[in-house]
Amino acid sequence: MNFSGSDWCGPCIVTRRDYLESQVFSEMANENLVLVNADFPRKKKNIGTPQQVKRNEDLAEIYNKEGSSPLTLLLDADGKVLKTWHGKPETTPEQWTAEIKAICESRK
């Protein structure tokens, strides 16, 4: 799950572009993850439907009460947080993806 401000948060934009949209992450995610993006844009044209806004606010109330952006969480199927990354990951996309994959594989 990724909390972001897609149209105003520089580190969010970099995290999405360099990590979440990287080929290595996309390939691993397709096999191991269900991706959820809780986005909080500021520009009116980028704000989602009322249902999307409510869903994102509900997720933030549970997982991101402090309103951090970007905040990336690895959750298990029951919604338990396994790992948290505040801000942009501090490793390469390849290292970050390998870390997530290792956590997923250790839980199979």
SEMARRO-406108 format. One record per residue (C-alpha): residue number from 1; x, y, z. Coordinates in steps of 0.1 Angstrom, whole numbers. Layout:
+-----+-------+-------+-------+
! num !    xx !    yy !    zz !
+-----+-------+-------+-------+
! NUM !     X !     Y !     Z !
...
+-----+-------+-------+-------+
This chain:
+-----+-------+-------+-------+
! num !    xx !    yy !    zz !
+-----+-------+-------+-------+
!   1 !     0 !     0 !     0 !
!   2 !    14 !    34 !   -10 !
!   3 !     2 !    67 !     4 !
!   4 !    11 !    96 !   -19 !
!   5 !     4 !   131 !   -30 !
!   6 !     8 !   125 !   -67 !
!   7 !     6 !   161 !   -79 !
!   8 !    25 !   179 !   -52 !
!   9 !    49 !   156 !   -33 !
!  10 !    83 !   154 !   -50 !
!  11 !    94 !   123 !   -32 !
!  12 !    61 !   106 !   -40 !
!  13 !    66 !   113 !   -77 !
!  14 !   101 !    99 !   -76 !
!  15 !    90 !    68 !   -56 !
!  16 !    63 !    60 !   -81 !
!  17 !    84 !    66 !  -112 !
!  18 !   117 !    50 !  -100 !
!  19 !   104 !    22 !   -78 !
!  20 !    67 !    13 !   -82 !
!  21 !    68 !    17 !  -120 !
!  22 !   102 !     0 !  -124 !
!  23 !   102 !   -32 !  -145 !
!  24 !   119 !   -52 !  -117 !
!  25 !    92 !   -42 !   -92 !
!  26 !    63 !   -46 !  -116 !
!  27 !    73 !   -82 !  -125 !
!  28 !    77 !   -91 !   -88 !
!  29 !    45 !   -74 !   -78 !
!  30 !    25 !   -92 !  -106 !
!  31 !    34 !  -125 !   -90 !
!  32 !    33 !  -116 !   -53 !
!  33 !    13 !   -85 !   -44 !
!  34 !   -20 !   -67 !   -45 !
!  35 !   -11 !   -31 !   -51 !
!  36 !   -31 !    -3 !   -34 !
!  37 !   -25 !    34 !   -39 !
!  38 !   -41 !    58 !   -15 !
!  39 !   -35 !    91 !   -33 !
!  40 !   -42 !   126 !   -19 !
!  41 !   -37 !   150 !   -48 !
!  42 !   -43 !   187 !   -43 !
!  43 !   -53 !   198 !   -77 !
!  44 !   -90 !   196 !   -82 !
!  45 !   -87 !   179 !  -116 !
!  46 !   -67 !   151 !  -100 !
!  47 !   -91 !   143 !   -71 !
!  48 !  -109 !   110 !   -75 !
!  49 !  -145 !   102 !   -71 !
!  50 !  -161 !   107 !   -37 !
!  51 !  -159 !    69 !   -32 !
!  52 !  -122 !    69 !   -39 !
!  53 !  -116 !    99 !   -16 !
!  54 !  -135 !    81 !    12 !
!  55 !  -117 !    48 !     7 !
!  56 !   -83 !    67 !     8 !
!  57 !   -93 !    86 !    39 !
!  58 !  -105 !    53 !    56 !
!  59 !   -72 !    37 !    48 !
!  60 !   -52 !    67 !    61 !
!  61 !   -72 !    65 !    93 !
!  62 !   -61 !    30 !    99 !
!  63 !   -25 !    30 !    84 !
!  64 !   -13 !    66 !    81 !
!  65 !   -28 !    87 !   109 !
!  66 !     1 !   112 !   107 !
!  67 !    -5 !   118 !    70 !
!  68 !    31 !   109 !    58 !
!  69 !    38 !   110 !    21 !
!  70 !    52 !    90 !     6 !
!  71 !    45 !    61 !    30 !
!  72 !    47 !    25 !    17 !
!  73 !    35 !    -4 !    37 !
!  74 !    39 !   -42 !    30 !
!  75 !     8 !   -59 !    45 !
!  76 !    -2 !   -95 !    48 !
!  77 !   -36 !  -108 !    37 !
!  78 !   -51 !   -99 !    70 !
!  79 !   -39 !   -63 !    69 !
!  80 !   -11 !   -67 !    94 !
!  81 !    19 !   -44 !    86 !
!  82 !    50 !   -64 !    78 !
!  83 !    73 !   -36 !    68 !
!  84 !    71 !     2 !    65 !
!  85 !    91 !    27 !    44 !
!  86 !    88 !    64 !    53 !
!  87 !    98 !    85 !    23 !
!  88 !   115 !    73 !    -8 !
!  89 !   133 !    40 !    -3 !
!  90 !   170 !    44 !     5 !
!  91 !   182 !    15 !   -17 !
!  92 !   181 !     9 !   -54 !
!  93 !   148 !    -3 !   -69 !
!  94 !   164 !   -37 !   -74 !
!  95 !   175 !   -40 !   -37 !
!  96 !   141 !   -27 !   -25 !
!  97 !   123 !   -52 !   -47 !
!  98 !   145 !   -81 !   -36 !
!  99 !   137 !   -71 !     1 !
! 100 !   100 !   -72 !    -5 !
! 101 !   102 !  -105 !   -25 !
! 102 !   122 !  -121 !     4 !
! 103 !    96 !  -110 !    29 !
! 104 !    69 !  -125 !     7 !
! 105 !    87 !  -157 !     2 !
! 106 !    94 !  -161 !    39 !
! 107 !    57 !  -161 !    46 !
! 108 !    47 !  -188 !    20 !
+-----+-------+-------+-------+
